[in-house]
Amino acid sequence: MSKAVPRFEECCHPLTAAALDEAEAVVLAEALRVLADPARLRLLSLVATAPDGEACACDLVEPLARSQPTISHHLAMLVEAGFLTREKRGRWAWYRVVPERLELLRSALQPEAAQA
């Protein structure tokens, strides 16, 4: 049984600004854990670069050469973590990137001086 992926609403201050406390470290580690899988990174990239900014699940199976259930599992993890949104249209689900979630991670990993 897989552990639920926490959806992070906010992350933490930049790593170089101050030491992370335990809660901040857990939130950041969980978000990075979701993205640490090559298939999920590719899916996120495929959705982000899709025409009109969205991609149908039906179009994501072939590029990864994985089964539809595997793709669905990875997409569900990205949705649970808040990196993607999902909209059901008929038989298929369409996915969009949530730019604010990526921005939270970018800010946490970017050196403090670069944010000024």
MODELLER restraints for C-alpha pairs under 7 A, 6 or more apart:
rsr = mdl.restraints
at = mdl.atoms
rsr.add(forms.Gaussian(group=physical.xy_distance, feature=features.Distance(at['CA:5:A'], at['CA:77:A']), mean=6.55, stdev=0.5))
rsr.add(forms.Gaussian(group=physical.xy_distance, feature=features.Distance(at['CA:5:A'], at['CA:80:A']), mean=5.86, stdev=0.5))
rsr.add(forms.Gaussian(group=physical.xy_distance, feature=features.Distance(at['CA:5:A'], at['CA:81:A']), mean=5.72, stdev=0.5))
rsr.add(forms.Gaussian(group=physical.xy_distance, feature=features.Distance(at['CA:6:A'], at['CA:80:A']), mean=6.79, stdev=0.5))
rsr.add(forms.Gaussian(group=physical.xy_distance, feature=features.Distance(at['CA:6:A'], at['CA:81:A']), mean=5.67, stdev=0.5))
rsr.add(forms.Gaussian(group=physical.xy_distance, feature=features.Distance(at['CA:7:A'], at['CA:80:A']), mean=5.86, stdev=0.5))
rsr.add(forms.Gaussian(group=physical.xy_distance, feature=features.Distance(at['CA:7:A'], at['CA:81:A']), mean=4.22, stdev=0.5))
rsr.add(forms.Gaussian(group=physical.xy_distance, feature=features.Distance(at['CA:7:A'], at['CA:82:A']), mean=5.46, stdev=0.5))
rsr.add(forms.Gaussian(group=physical.xy_distance, feature=features.Distance(at['CA:8:A'], at['CA:27:A']), mean=6.67, stdev=0.5))
rsr.add(forms.Gaussian(group=physical.xy_distance, feature=features.Distance(at['CA:8:A'], at['CA:81:A']), mean=6.59, stdev=0.5))
rsr.add(forms.Gaussian(group=physical.xy_distance, feature=features.Distance(at['CA:8:A'], at['CA:82:A']), mean=6.90, stdev=0.5))
rsr.add(forms.Gaussian(group=physical.xy_distance, feature=features.Distance(at['CA:10:A'], at['CA:104:A']), mean=6.72, stdev=0.5))
rsr.add(forms.Gaussian(group=physical.xy_distance, feature=features.Distance(at['CA:11:A'], at['CA:24:A']), mean=6.51, stdev=0.5))
rsr.add(forms.Gaussian(group=physical.xy_distance, feature=features.Distance(at['CA:11:A'], at['CA:27:A']), mean=6.45, stdev=0.5))
rsr.add(forms.Gaussian(group=physical.xy_distance, feature=features.Distance(at['CA:11:A'], at['CA:28:A']), mean=6.34, stdev=0.5))
rsr.add(forms.Gaussian(group=physical.xy_distance, feature=features.Distance(at['CA:11:A'], at['CA:104:A']), mean=6.10, stdev=0.5))
rsr.add(forms.Gaussian(group=physical.xy_distance, feature=features.Distance(at['CA:12:A'], at['CA:24:A']), mean=5.66, stdev=0.5))
rsr.add(forms.Gaussian(group=physical.xy_distance, feature=features.Distance(at['CA:12:A'], at['CA:108:A']), mean=5.95, stdev=0.5))
rsr.add(forms.Gaussian(group=physical.xy_distance, feature=features.Distance(at['CA:13:A'], at['CA:108:A']), mean=5.57, stdev=0.5))
rsr.add(forms.Gaussian(group=physical.xy_distance, feature=features.Distance(at['CA:14:A'], at['CA:107:A']), mean=6.07, stdev=0.5))
rsr.add(forms.Gaussian(group=physical.xy_distance, feature=features.Distance(at['CA:14:A'], at['CA:108:A']), mean=4.04, stdev=0.5))
rsr.add(forms.Gaussian(group=physical.xy_distance, feature=features.Distance(at['CA:14:A'], at['CA:109:A']), mean=5.86, stdev=0.5))
rsr.add(forms.Gaussian(group=physical.xy_distance, feature=features.Distance(at['CA:14:A'], at['CA:110:A']), mean=6.30, stdev=0.5))
rsr.add(forms.Gaussian(group=physical.xy_distance, feature=features.Distance(at['CA:14:A'], at['CA:111:A']), mean=6.46, stdev=0.5))
rsr.add(forms.Gaussian(group=physical.xy_distance, feature=features.Distance(at['CA:14:A'], at['CA:112:A']), mean=5.98, stdev=0.5))
rsr.add(forms.Gaussian(group=physical.xy_distance, feature=features.Distance(at['CA:15:A'], at['CA:108:A']), mean=5.91, stdev=0.5))
rsr.add(forms.Gaussian(group=physical.xy_distance, feature=features.Distance(at['CA:15:A'], at['CA:109:A']), mean=6.12, stdev=0.5))
rsr.add(forms.Gaussian(group=physical.xy_distance, feature=features.Distance(at['CA:16:A'], at['CA:111:A']), mean=5.75, stdev=0.5))
rsr.add(forms.Gaussian(group=physical.xy_distance, feature=features.Distance(at['CA:16:A'], at['CA:112:A']), mean=5.96, stdev=0.5))
rsr.add(forms.Gaussian(group=physical.xy_distance, feature=features.Distance(at['CA:17:A'], at['CA:112:A']), mean=5.87, stdev=0.5))
rsr.add(forms.Gaussian(group=physical.xy_distance, feature=features.Distance(at['CA:31:A'], at['CA:81:A']), mean=6.77, stdev=0.5))
rsr.add(forms.Gaussian(group=physical.xy_distance, feature=features.Distance(at['CA:34:A'], at['CA:77:A']), mean=6.98, stdev=0.5))
rsr.add(forms.Gaussian(group=physical.xy_distance, feature=features.Distance(at['CA:34:A'], at['CA:78:A']), mean=6.92, stdev=0.5))
rsr.add(forms.Gaussian(group=physical.xy_distance, feature=features.Distance(at['CA:35:A'], at['CA:41:A']), mean=5.74, stdev=0.5))
rsr.add(forms.Gaussian(group=physical.xy_distance, feature=features.Distance(at['CA:40:A'], at['CA:74:A']), mean=5.83, stdev=0.5))
rsr.add(forms.Gaussian(group=physical.xy_distance, feature=features.Distance(at['CA:47:A'], at['CA:53:A']), mean=6.67, stdev=0.5))
rsr.add(forms.Gaussian(group=physical.xy_distance, feature=features.Distance(at['CA:47:A'], at['CA:54:A']), mean=5.66, stdev=0.5))
rsr.add(forms.Gaussian(group=physical.xy_distance, feature=features.Distance(at['CA:47:A'], at['CA:55:A']), mean=5.28, stdev=0.5))
rsr.add(forms.Gaussian(group=physical.xy_distance, feature=features.Distance(at['CA:47:A'], at['CA:95:A']), mean=6.67, stdev=0.5))
rsr.add(forms.Gaussian(group=physical.xy_distance, feature=features.Distance(at['CA:47:A'], at['CA:96:A']), mean=6.22, stdev=0.5))
rsr.add(forms.Gaussian(group=physical.xy_distance, feature=features.Distance(at['CA:47:A'], at['CA:97:A']), mean=6.60, stdev=0.5))
rsr.add(forms.Gaussian(group=physical.xy_distance, feature=features.Distance(at['CA:48:A'], at['CA:97:A']), mean=5.82, stdev=0.5))
rsr.add(forms.Gaussian(group=physical.xy_distance, feature=features.Distance(at['CA:53:A'], at['CA:96:A']), mean=6.24, stdev=0.5))
rsr.add(forms.Gaussian(group=physical.xy_distance, feature=features.Distance(at['CA:54:A'], at['CA:94:A']), mean=6.48, stdev=0.5))
rsr.add(forms.Gaussian(group=physical.xy_distance, feature=features.Distance(at['CA:54:A'], at['CA:95:A']), mean=5.38, stdev=0.5))
rsr.add(forms.Gaussian(group=physical.xy_distance, feature=features.Distance(at['CA:54:A'], at['CA:96:A']), mean=4.72, stdev=0.5))
rsr.add(forms.Gaussian(group=physical.xy_distance, feature=features.Distance(at['CA:55:A'], at['CA:94:A']), mean=5.45, stdev=0.5))
rsr.add(forms.Gaussian(group=physical.xy_distance, feature=features.Distance(at['CA:55:A'], at['CA:95:A']), mean=5.31, stdev=0.5))
rsr.add(forms.Gaussian(group=physical.xy_distance, feature=features.Distance(at['CA:55:A'], at['CA:96:A']), mean=6.84, stdev=0.5))
rsr.add(forms.Gaussian(group=physical.xy_distance, feature=features.Distance(at['CA:56:A'], at['CA:92:A']), mean=6.70, stdev=0.5))
rsr.add(forms.Gaussian(group=physical.xy_distance, feature=features.Distance(at['CA:56:A'], at['CA:93:A']), mean=5.86, stdev=0.5))
rsr.add(forms.Gaussian(group=physical.xy_distance, feature=features.Distance(at['CA:56:A'], at['CA:94:A']), mean=4.31, stdev=0.5))
rsr.add(forms.Gaussian(group=physical.xy_distance, feature=features.Distance(at['CA:56:A'], at['CA:95:A']), mean=6.31, stdev=0.5))
rsr.add(forms.Gaussian(group=physical.xy_distance, feature=features.Distance(at['CA:57:A'], at['CA:92:A']), mean=6.53, stdev=0.5))
rsr.add(forms.Gaussian(group=physical.xy_distance, feature=features.Distance(at['CA:57:A'], at['CA:93:A']), mean=5.71, stdev=0.5))
rsr.add(forms.Gaussian(group=physical.xy_distance, feature=features.Distance(at['CA:57:A'], at['CA:94:A']), mean=6.08, stdev=0.5))
rsr.add(forms.Gaussian(group=physical.xy_distance, feature=features.Distance(at['CA:58:A'], at['CA:92:A']), mean=6.90, stdev=0.5))
rsr.add(forms.Gaussian(group=physical.xy_distance, feature=features.Distance(at['CA:61:A'], at['CA:67:A']), mean=6.57, stdev=0.5))
rsr.add(forms.Gaussian(group=physical.xy_distance, feature=features.Distance(at['CA:61:A'], at['CA:68:A']), mean=5.88, stdev=0.5))
rsr.add(forms.Gaussian(group=physical.xy_distance, feature=features.Distance(at['CA:61:A'], at['CA:71:A']), mean=6.35, stdev=0.5))
rsr.add(forms.Gaussian(group=physical.xy_distance, feature=features.Distance(at['CA:78:A'], at['CA:84:A']), mean=5.68, stdev=0.5))
rsr.add(forms.Gaussian(group=physical.xy_distance, feature=features.Distance(at['CA:79:A'], at['CA:85:A']), mean=5.64, stdev=0.5))
rsr.add(forms.Gaussian(group=physical.xy_distance, feature=features.Distance(at['CA:79:A'], at['CA:86:A']), mean=6.94, stdev=0.5))
rsr.add(forms.Gaussian(group=physical.xy_distance, feature=features.Distance(at['CA:82:A'], at['CA:98:A']), mean=6.94, stdev=0.5))
rsr.add(forms.Gaussian(group=physical.xy_distance, feature=features.Distance(at['CA:82:A'], at['CA:101:A']), mean=6.56, stdev=0.5))
rsr.add(forms.Gaussian(group=physical.xy_distance, feature=features.Distance(at['CA:83:A'], at['CA:97:A']), mean=5.93, stdev=0.5))
rsr.add(forms.Gaussian(group=physical.xy_distance, feature=features.Distance(at['CA:83:A'], at['CA:98:A']), mean=5.29, stdev=0.5))
rsr.add(forms.Gaussian(group=physical.xy_distance, feature=features.Distance(at['CA:83:A'], at['CA:101:A']), mean=5.81, stdev=0.5))
rsr.add(forms.Gaussian(group=physical.xy_distance, feature=features.Distance(at['CA:83:A'], at['CA:102:A']), mean=6.93, stdev=0.5))
rsr.add(forms.Gaussian(group=physical.xy_distance, feature=features.Distance(at['CA:84:A'], at['CA:95:A']), mean=6.24, stdev=0.5))
rsr.add(forms.Gaussian(group=physical.xy_distance, feature=features.Distance(at['CA:84:A'], at['CA:96:A']), mean=5.38, stdev=0.5))
rsr.add(forms.Gaussian(group=physical.xy_distance, feature=features.Distance(at['CA:84:A'], at['CA:97:A']), mean=4.48, stdev=0.5))
rsr.add(forms.Gaussian(group=physical.xy_distance, feature=features.Distance(at['CA:84:A'], at['CA:98:A']), mean=5.34, stdev=0.5))
rsr.add(forms.Gaussian(group=physical.xy_distance, feature=features.Distance(at['CA:85:A'], at['CA:95:A']), mean=5.53, stdev=0.5))
rsr.add(forms.Gaussian(group=physical.xy_distance, feature=features.Distance(at['CA:85:A'], at['CA:96:A']), mean=5.29, stdev=0.5))
rsr.add(forms.Gaussian(group=physical.xy_distance, feature=features.Distance(at['CA:85:A'], at['CA:97:A']), mean=6.45, stdev=0.5))
rsr.add(forms.Gaussian(group=physical.xy_distance, feature=features.Distance(at['CA:85:A'], at['CA:98:A']), mean=6.68, stdev=0.5))
rsr.add(forms.Gaussian(group=physical.xy_distance, feature=features.Distance(at['CA:86:A'], at['CA:93:A']), mean=6.23, stdev=0.5))
rsr.add(forms.Gaussian(group=physical.xy_distance, feature=features.Distance(at['CA:86:A'], at['CA:94:A']), mean=5.59, stdev=0.5))
rsr.add(forms.Gaussian(group=physical.xy_distance, feature=features.Distance(at['CA:86:A'], at['CA:95:A']), mean=4.70, stdev=0.5))
rsr.add(forms.Gaussian(group=physical.xy_distance, feature=features.Distance(at['CA:86:A'], at['CA:96:A']), mean=6.74, stdev=0.5))
rsr.add(forms.Gaussian(group=physical.xy_distance, feature=features.Distance(at['CA:87:A'], at['CA:93:A']), mean=5.51, stdev=0.5))
rsr.add(forms.Gaussian(group=physical.xy_distance, feature=features.Distance(at['CA:87:A'], at['CA:94:A']), mean=5.16, stdev=0.5))
rsr.add(forms.Gaussian(group=physical.xy_distance, feature=features.Distance(at['CA:87:A'], at['CA:95:A']), mean=6.50, stdev=0.5))
rsr.add(forms.Gaussian(group=physical.xy_distance, feature=features.Distance(at['CA:88:A'], at['CA:94:A']), mean=6.24, stdev=0.5))
